[in-house]
Amino acid sequence: MRIKMCSVHVKDPADAFDFYTKILGFDELMKAPEAELYIVRSPEDPHGVGLLLEPTDTKVAKTYQEGIARLGLPAIVFGSADVAAEHKRLVALGVRFIAAPTTDVYGTTADFDDTCGNIIRLHQD
């Protein structure tokens, strides 16, 4: 068994799709605007897990998304071979980081705002 797809709730799937593809560098897996269906995938793993950019169109989804963001928790964690380099690249593209990369016994992390209502964590171990 393997993970085929996971999702992250976003305020506007079309805007999120633009951010995740044009800024973060993910590849389009599926795009169906008429159905508000947008799925991306890492270019580093072209046969890997799809990420569904799911609309927060229910009260439960919106409450969950706002709640974890308010607590400062990441909605999802992306792996990076070099968090410092990725941080530098994304800052140059205008991404707002909550804090500079930090390193502890669990690895190096950096959290940023995905402009779609989420905190996203980069992690390098």
C-alpha atoms as a printed R data frame, in Angstrom:
    type eleno elety resid chain resno       x      y       z
1   ATOM     1    CA   MET     A     1   0.000  0.000   0.000
2   ATOM     2    CA   ARG     A     2   1.220  3.527  -0.743
3   ATOM     3    CA   ILE     A     3  -0.068  7.062  -0.433
4   ATOM     4    CA   LYS     A     4  -1.451  8.150  -3.793
5   ATOM     5    CA   MET     A     5  -2.934 11.532  -2.896
6   ATOM     6    CA   CYS     A     6  -3.302 13.825   0.081
7   ATOM     7    CA   SER     A     7  -4.914 17.216   0.378
8   ATOM     8    CA   VAL     A     8  -4.484 20.621   1.908
9   ATOM     9    CA   HIS     A     9  -7.397 23.001   2.398
10  ATOM    10    CA   VAL     A    10  -7.001 26.325   0.600
11  ATOM    11    CA   LYS     A    11  -9.122 29.465   0.445
12  ATOM    12    CA   ASP     A    12  -9.162 29.550  -3.362
13  ATOM    13    CA   PRO     A    13  -7.981 26.481  -5.303
14  ATOM    14    CA   ALA     A    14  -7.182 28.446  -8.494
15  ATOM    15    CA   ASP     A    15  -5.034 30.961  -6.595
16  ATOM    16    CA   ALA     A    16  -3.402 28.143  -4.660
17  ATOM    17    CA   PHE     A    17  -2.653 26.315  -7.917
18  ATOM    18    CA   ASP     A    18  -0.861 29.401  -9.240
19  ATOM    19    CA   PHE     A    19   1.173 29.754  -6.040
20  ATOM    20    CA   TYR     A    20   2.048 26.059  -5.798
21  ATOM    21    CA   THR     A    21   3.081 25.813  -9.473
22  ATOM    22    CA   LYS     A    22   4.543 29.237 -10.293
23  ATOM    23    CA   ILE     A    23   6.215 30.027  -6.948
24  ATOM    24    CA   LEU     A    24   6.840 26.707  -5.205
25  ATOM    25    CA   GLY     A    25   7.626 24.891  -8.462
26  ATOM    26    CA   PHE     A    26   5.204 21.967  -8.288
27  ATOM    27    CA   ASP     A    27   3.998 20.367 -11.521
28  ATOM    28    CA   GLU     A    28   0.390 20.268 -12.657
29  ATOM    29    CA   LEU     A    29  -1.105 16.805 -12.243
30  ATOM    30    CA   MET     A    30  -4.704 17.787 -12.961
31  ATOM    31    CA   LYS     A    31  -6.497 21.057 -13.563
32  ATOM    32    CA   ALA     A    32 -10.276 21.231 -14.030
33  ATOM    33    CA   PRO     A    33 -11.395 24.794 -13.190
34  ATOM    34    CA   GLU     A    34 -15.038 24.021 -13.957
35  ATOM    35    CA   ALA     A    35 -14.995 21.494 -11.101
36  ATOM    36    CA   GLU     A    36 -12.656 23.524  -8.845
37  ATOM    37    CA   LEU     A    37 -10.268 20.578  -9.073
38  ATOM    38    CA   TYR     A    38  -6.551 21.322  -8.893
39  ATOM    39    CA   ILE     A    39  -3.898 18.706  -8.129
40  ATOM    40    CA   VAL     A    40  -0.124 19.237  -8.125
41  ATOM    41    CA   ARG     A    41   2.863 16.948  -7.697
42  ATOM    42    CA   SER     A    42   6.545 17.383  -6.939
43  ATOM    43    CA   PRO     A    43   8.803 17.554  -9.992
44  ATOM    44    CA   GLU     A    44  11.343 15.620  -7.905
45  ATOM    45    CA   ASP     A    45   8.951 12.648  -7.753
46  ATOM    46    CA   PRO     A    46   6.905 12.594 -10.992
47  ATOM    47    CA   HIS     A    47   5.197  9.322 -10.070
48  ATOM    48    CA   GLY     A    48   4.742 10.272  -6.414
49  ATOM    49    CA   VAL     A    49   1.917 11.568  -4.277
50  ATOM    50    CA   GLY     A    50  -0.552 14.072  -5.711
51  ATOM    51    CA   LEU     A    51  -1.523 17.063  -3.576
52  ATOM    52    CA   LEU     A    52  -5.166 18.059  -3.928
53  ATOM    53    CA   LEU     A    53  -5.699 21.781  -3.339
54  ATOM    54    CA   GLU     A    54  -9.054 21.368  -1.646
55  ATOM    55    CA   PRO     A    55 -11.415 24.314  -1.169
56  ATOM    56    CA   THR     A    56 -12.430 25.347   2.330
57  ATOM    57    CA   ASP     A    57 -16.056 25.411   1.236
58  ATOM    58    CA   THR     A    58 -17.446 23.741   4.341
59  ATOM    59    CA   LYS     A    59 -17.601 25.130   7.852
60  ATOM    60    CA   VAL     A    60 -15.601 22.181   9.193
61  ATOM    61    CA   ALA     A    61 -12.774 22.656   6.655
62  ATOM    62    CA   LYS     A    62 -12.605 26.411   7.241
63  ATOM    63    CA   THR     A    63 -12.641 26.018  11.039
64  ATOM    64    CA   TYR     A    64  -9.894 23.383  10.869
65  ATOM    65    CA   GLN     A    65  -7.694 25.458   8.549
66  ATOM    66    CA   GLU     A    66  -8.084 28.625  10.622
67  ATOM    67    CA   GLY     A    67  -7.584 26.721  13.884
68  ATOM    68    CA   ILE     A    68  -4.269 25.101  13.029
69  ATOM    69    CA   ALA     A    69  -2.961 28.339  11.517
70  ATOM    70    CA   ARG     A    70  -3.953 30.238  14.662
71  ATOM    71    CA   LEU     A    71  -1.981 27.698  16.724
72  ATOM    72    CA   GLY     A    72   1.043 28.196  14.453
73  ATOM    73    CA   LEU     A    73   0.950 24.590  13.239
74  ATOM    74    CA   PRO     A    74   1.877 23.606   9.695
75  ATOM    75    CA   ALA     A    75  -0.897 22.233   7.503
76  ATOM    76    CA   ILE     A    76   1.638 20.094   5.647
77  ATOM    77    CA   VAL     A    77   5.387 19.422   5.672
78  ATOM    78    CA   PHE     A    78   7.488 19.407   2.508
79  ATOM    79    CA   GLY     A    79  10.898 17.749   2.464
80  ATOM    80    CA   SER     A    80  13.889 19.655   1.135
81  ATOM    81    CA   ALA     A    81  17.467 18.547   0.573
82  ATOM    82    CA   ASP     A    82  18.622 22.064   1.553
83  ATOM    83    CA   VAL     A    83  16.186 24.187   3.564
84  ATOM    84    CA   ALA     A    84  18.559 27.179   3.656
85  ATOM    85    CA   ALA     A    85  18.846 27.252  -0.146
86  ATOM    86    CA   GLU     A    86  15.100 26.749  -0.601
87  ATOM    87    CA   HIS     A    87  14.428 29.532   1.913
88  ATOM    88    CA   LYS     A    88  16.707 31.875  -0.035
89  ATOM    89    CA   ARG     A    89  15.055 30.955  -3.366
90  ATOM    90    CA   LEU     A    90  11.531 31.444  -2.051
91  ATOM    91    CA   VAL     A    91  12.311 34.721  -0.269
92  ATOM    92    CA   ALA     A    92  13.626 36.047  -3.597
93  ATOM    93    CA   LEU     A    93  10.234 35.142  -5.111
94  ATOM    94    CA   GLY     A    94   8.388 37.094  -2.403
95  ATOM    95    CA   VAL     A    95   7.349 34.251  -0.118
96  ATOM    96    CA   ARG     A    96   6.753 35.412   3.466
97  ATOM    97    CA   PHE     A    97   8.516 33.233   6.005
98  ATOM    98    CA   ILE     A    98   7.347 33.210   9.599
99  ATOM    99    CA   ALA     A    99  10.913 32.656  10.793
100 ATOM   100    CA   ALA     A   100  14.337 32.020   9.330
101 ATOM   101    CA   PRO     A   101  15.497 28.380   9.122
102 ATOM   102    CA   THR     A   102  16.354 26.804  12.469
103 ATOM   103    CA   THR     A   103  18.137 23.568  13.278
104 ATOM   104    CA   ASP     A   104  17.580 21.253  16.223
105 ATOM   105    CA   VAL     A   105  17.986 17.526  16.915
106 ATOM   106    CA   TYR     A   106  15.132 16.750  14.483
107 ATOM   107    CA   GLY     A   107  16.637 18.619  11.532
108 ATOM   108    CA   THR     A   108  16.366 22.017   9.889
109 ATOM   109    CA   THR     A   109  12.957 23.629   9.410
110 ATOM   110    CA   ALA     A   110  11.462 26.844   8.105
111 ATOM   111    CA   ASP     A   111   7.768 27.795   8.067
112 ATOM   112    CA   PHE     A   112   6.120 30.031   5.483
113 ATOM   113    CA   ASP     A   113   2.710 31.426   4.586
114 ATOM   114    CA   ASP     A   114   1.313 29.788   1.442
115 ATOM   115    CA   THR     A   115  -0.989 32.814   0.792
116 ATOM   116    CA   CYS     A   116  -3.928 30.388   0.849
117 ATOM   117    CA   GLY     A   117  -4.548 30.234   4.601
118 ATOM   118    CA   ASN     A   118  -1.855 27.766   5.627
119 ATOM   119    CA   ILE     A   119   1.485 27.563   7.324
120 ATOM   120    CA   ILE     A   120   3.745 25.225   5.373
121 ATOM   121    CA   ARG     A   121   6.881 23.702   6.888
122 ATOM   122    CA   LEU     A   122  10.028 22.877   4.985
123 ATOM   123    CA   HIS     A   123  12.038 20.112   6.656
124 ATOM   124    CA   GLN     A   124  15.515 18.749   6.102
125 ATOM   125    CA   ASP     A   125  16.902 15.978   8.285
